[in-house]
Amino acid sequence: MLGDVHGNAVALAAVVEEIRGIDVDLVVWTGDLSWGWEPSSTLALVRSVEVPARYVRGNAERALLELRDGRVEAPTERETWMLAQHSEEDLTFIESFEHSHSVEIDIVGETLFCHGSPRSDEELLTAGTSEERVLAAVSDIDARMLVTGHTHAQYDRRLEELRAANPGSVGIPYEGTPGAYWAILGPNVEHRRTDYDLEEAIARLRRSGFPEAERLVETLAEPPTPAQMIEHAEKLVFSG
């Protein structure tokens, strides 16, 4: 399970190469794949993985479709740039993504994959989210395990009969250390970190024309820590 690539094709290429050497039955992508500086290259890598796959729609995929359909009244410079980087083929592929996907996994049981939470692709669930709010977010589902993305930091926790996990972010992690973060599920949660050529990724970012690239360069080179992310996210609760 992997997601929050955010157009970091260099990081994704390293993870894809690692996946090719592992025996996995299914790859579930947890959203926000191409909203970044190399959208088409990222989606080409996503489609290149020769393993059955399911694609969960994140808030970034939803935003792209809203931009395409003219449902955003005053797009920002970044939004306008981002839409222009996606081909019609890319957008058609993104349109096929699901809000959530459920898989029955041996020993683990029924597992629901979504981006933010079952009730919103913008809900921020973290290792520090109260048990009350997590359980409220899953009150309408029967899954024994919940896998989400969106907050860019890995965790694995148990709340009553529910287990909740986040594989982390491939492209823009909030782990305090650069790298590409993802996870393997079944029978346990195996969090992984893959090294990649960070200097090459930053060079491509600077060449891409991505608006406000230097701010993102700083985040890639010196990622926030999970504690910093949790403090920020728990104040917001919902954020795009």
N, C-alpha and C positions, 0 to 999 in steps of 0.2 A: 504494500500500500504506500502510495506516494502522491504528493501534490504540492501546491503552493510553489510551483516552479518559477512563476513570474518571468517567463521569457529568458531565463538563464540557461541558454542552450549548452554552454560549456559544462556546467554542473550536471545537467541532465544527461549529457553524453557519457560522462563518467559513471553515473548510476546505471544507465542502460547497459553499459559494457559489463558491469558487475552482475546485473540481473541475468544476463545471458549465460553466466557460469553457475547459476543456481537452479535447482529443480523446483519451480513454482507452478501451481495449477491455474492461477488467476492473478491478474494485476488489476487492482482497483485504484483509479486516479481520483483524488479527493478535491479537485477543483483548483481554480486560479492558475491555470497552466501557462497561458500565453500573454497575460497582461504584464509586459515588460519590454526589454529592448530588442529581443530577437524572436518575435512571435511565430513567424512562419517556420523558421528553423526548429523551434521548439516543438511545434505541432507535427512536423515531419518526423522528428525523433520519437514522439509519442506513438505515432502510427507505425513506426518501424519495429516495435517490440513484438516478436513473434510468439506471443502467449495470449490466450484468451483474455479479454479486458472489458472492464466496465468503466464508464466515465461519469463522474458526479459533477454537476454544475455548481460552480462557486459564484460568489457575488460578482466576480470579474467577468465570467462568461455571460451572466445575466446582463451586466452593464453593456457589454459589447453588442448584444442583440437589441437592447433598448436604443443604443446609438444608431445601429443600422436601420432600425424601424422608425427613426425620427421621433422617438418618445422622450428625448432630452432637449429641453427648450434652449438652453444656452451652454453647449459643450465647452469644457475647458480646453486649453491648448493641449494638455496631455491626452484628453479624451479624443480630440480630433486627430491627433497624431496616431494614437493607438488604433483607431478604427481604420485609418488609411494603410496601416501595416498588415492588415488581415485581408487575404484574398477571399473571393466568393466561396472557393472550396473550403478555406479555413472556417468561415462563418457557418457554412452548411454542416460541417463536421461538429462544430460547437453546438449547433442547434439540436443535435442528437443526444446531448448529455442529459442525464436524469437528475431530478432534484435529490433523490436518494436511491440507494440500492441495498437490498438485503440478501445475505448469503448465509447458508447453513454450513458451518465449519466444524469438522470433527473435534470433539472435546469442548471446544469453545461454545458451540451452540449458534443460535441465530444471531447474526451480526448485522447491524445497520450502519451503512456508510453514508455520511452526508458532509456538507462543508462546514457550516457554522453550528447548527443544531437542527433537530427534526422540525422545529417550528420557524426557523429563520436562517438564511444563509449569511446573515450578518451578526448572529449572536456569538459572543466571545466566551467559549468554555475553556477554562485553564485548569492547571493543577491546583489553583487556589480558589476556584469557584465553589461556593457553598454547596453542600450536599443537597440542600433544599432546592436551589435553583437548577442544578443538574437533573434532579428527579422530576421537577416540574417540566423541564424541557422534553423529557421522554415519557410523560404521563400517558400519551396516546399510542405508544408503541409497545410491542411485546418482546422485543429483542433482549437477549441476555448481555449483549455487548454493543457498545456505541463507539464508532470511530469517526472522529471529526478532524477538520483542518483549521484553516483561517487564522489561528493565533501563532503559527510559525515556531512552536516549541513542543518538544516531545514530552509526553507523560503517559503514565499507566496507573490507574487508580481503581479501587473498588468502593462502591457505595451501595449498601444493602445487597440486593441480588444482582445489581448491575455492575459491569466492568466498563470503564471508559478509557479511551486512549487516543493519542494524537501521534501520527508518524513523524511530525515535524515538517520543516520546509526544505525542499531540494534547493531552491534558488535564492531565498533571502531569509536565512534562519535567524531566530532570536535565541541563540544558544551560548552567546559569549565567545564562541570560537568559530572561525570560518569553516566551511565544509558544506557538503550536501547531506541532508538528514532525511531518513525514510525508515521504513520498518517492514518486517516480515511477521505475519500473523498465522498462528497455528502450529502446535497447540498453545504456545505462549506468545507474548509480544516481544519480539526481538528488535530493539531499536538499533539502527545502524547509522554510521557516519562515513561518507565517502570523500576522500581527498580529491580535489580537482585543481586545475590551473587557474587560480584566482586572478593572477596578473593578466592572463589572456581574457578572462571574462570582463575584467574592468576595462581593458583596452577596447574590446568590442563595444562595451557600453558607451564609452566616450566617443567612439566613431559613429554610433548609431543615430544620433540626432534626438535621442530620448530627452524630453524636457526635464530640466532640473537634474541632470545626470550626476552632477558632483555630490548632491545630497545622498543619492543612492550609493555612490562609490564609498562614501564614509560608512554607510550601514554595512556594506559587504566587507569592508576591510576591518571594521571594529563593530561586530554585531552586538546589539543589546543582549543582556543576560535574561534568562527566564524570569528572574525575580523582578527585573525592571519591566518586562512585558506584562507580568501578572498585575503589578501595581497599577499600570496604565489601563489594562483591559478591564479590571474589576471596577474601575471608576466609570467606564463607558457602558459596559454590558453589551451594547449593540454598536457596531461600527463597520462601515464599508471599507 
